[in-house]
Amino acid sequence: MLVVAYWIHAAASRRPNRIAIEGPGRSLTYAELCAAAVSRSRGLHGRRVALASPAVEDFTIDLHACLLAGAAAVPIDLRLSAAEQAQRRAAADLTVDVPPGADAPVAVMHTSGTTAAPKVVVLTH
């Protein structure tokens, strides 16, 4: 089974010098994105990691780091109030110890909360 986590390795091998992401702060090639994600993935295995970077480049690196480590990403929308952000960060404090696979968490999202408080939704591969 090909897992999403390994996509970045394949892209970096095929097109290392091609631009992978271009943000207002900087551009990253696939090779740079892969190297940065691998570096940041250390220590993330089996964890839920809050992603709250205002820089799209750092958010993308951190997201790929989570995928590579088998960690569940918890994206935090920085436009939310401090209380709403804190609520979502609380979901990141939980540690999950599930080996990567089809049932392993890949992201932890929150519903919009239009009729009640936002609910946690765990997405798997």
C-alpha positions as CSV (number, residue, x, y, z in Angstrom):
1,M,0.0,0.0,0.0
2,L,1.4,3.4,-1.0
3,V,0.8,5.8,1.9
4,V,0.3,9.6,1.5
5,A,3.3,10.1,3.8
6,Y,5.8,8.9,1.1
7,W,4.5,11.2,-1.7
8,I,7.0,13.9,-0.8
9,H,10.0,11.5,-1.2
10,A,8.8,10.5,-4.7
11,A,8.3,14.1,-5.7
12,A,11.8,15.1,-4.4
13,S,13.4,12.2,-6.3
14,R,11.7,13.0,-9.6
15,R,11.8,16.7,-9.6
16,P,14.2,17.9,-6.8
17,N,14.7,21.4,-8.2
18,R,11.1,22.1,-9.2
19,I,9.2,24.6,-7.0
20,A,6.9,22.7,-4.6
21,I,5.5,25.7,-2.8
22,E,5.7,29.4,-3.3
23,G,4.7,31.6,-0.4
24,P,5.0,35.3,0.4
25,G,8.0,34.6,2.5
26,R,10.0,32.2,0.4
27,S,9.8,29.4,-2.2
28,L,10.8,25.8,-1.5
29,T,11.8,23.1,-4.1
30,Y,10.6,19.6,-3.6
31,A,14.1,18.6,-2.3
32,E,14.0,21.4,0.2
33,L,10.5,20.7,1.3
34,C,11.3,17.0,1.8
35,A,14.5,17.7,3.7
36,A,12.8,20.2,6.0
37,A,9.8,17.8,6.6
38,V,12.1,14.9,7.4
39,S,14.1,17.1,9.8
40,R,10.9,18.4,11.6
41,S,9.3,14.9,11.7
42,R,11.7,13.7,14.4
43,G,9.9,13.1,17.7
44,L,6.4,13.4,16.2
45,H,5.6,9.7,15.8
46,G,2.3,8.8,17.2
47,R,1.4,12.3,18.4
48,R,-1.3,14.8,17.6
49,V,0.4,18.0,16.6
50,A,-1.2,21.4,16.5
51,L,-0.3,23.3,13.3
52,A,-0.7,27.1,13.9
53,S,2.0,28.7,11.7
54,P,1.0,31.9,10.0
55,A,3.5,31.2,7.2
56,V,2.1,28.9,4.5
57,E,5.6,27.5,3.9
58,D,6.1,26.5,7.5
59,F,2.6,25.1,7.8
60,T,3.2,23.0,4.7
61,I,6.6,21.7,6.1
62,D,4.9,20.9,9.4
63,L,2.0,19.1,7.7
64,H,4.4,16.9,5.7
65,A,6.5,16.3,8.8
66,C,3.3,14.9,10.5
67,L,2.6,12.7,7.5
68,L,6.1,11.4,7.5
69,A,6.1,10.7,11.2
70,G,2.7,9.1,11.3
71,A,1.5,11.9,13.5
72,A,-2.0,13.3,13.4
73,A,-2.1,17.0,12.3
74,V,-4.4,19.3,14.1
75,P,-4.7,22.5,11.9
76,I,-5.5,25.6,13.8
77,D,-7.2,28.5,11.9
78,L,-5.5,31.6,13.2
79,R,-8.6,33.6,12.4
80,L,-10.4,32.0,15.3
81,S,-10.7,33.6,18.7
82,A,-8.1,32.7,21.3
83,A,-10.6,30.5,23.1
84,E,-11.5,28.6,19.9
85,Q,-7.8,28.2,19.1
86,A,-7.2,26.9,22.7
87,Q,-10.0,24.4,22.3
88,R,-8.4,23.0,19.2
89,R,-4.9,22.9,20.7
90,A,-6.3,20.9,23.6
91,A,-6.9,18.1,21.1
92,A,-3.2,18.1,20.2
93,D,-2.2,17.3,23.8
94,L,-3.4,13.8,23.4
95,T,-0.8,11.2,22.3
96,V,-1.9,8.4,20.0
97,D,0.3,5.3,19.6
98,V,-1.0,3.8,16.4
99,P,1.4,2.4,13.8
100,P,0.9,4.1,10.4
101,G,-1.5,2.2,8.2
102,A,-5.0,2.6,6.7
103,D,-6.6,3.2,10.2
104,A,-3.9,5.5,11.5
105,P,-4.9,9.1,12.1
106,V,-3.6,11.5,9.5
107,A,-5.4,14.6,10.6
108,V,-7.7,15.9,13.3
109,M,-10.2,18.4,12.1
110,H,-13.1,20.2,13.8
111,T,-16.6,20.7,12.5
112,S,-17.9,24.2,12.0
113,G,-20.1,24.1,15.1
114,T,-23.0,25.8,13.4
115,T,-25.6,24.1,15.6
116,A,-23.5,23.2,18.6
117,A,-19.9,23.2,19.9
118,P,-17.4,22.1,17.2
119,K,-16.8,18.3,17.3
120,V,-13.4,16.6,16.8
121,V,-13.3,14.5,13.6
122,V,-10.3,12.1,13.1
123,L,-9.4,11.4,9.5
124,T,-7.5,8.3,8.5
125,H,-5.6,7.3,5.4
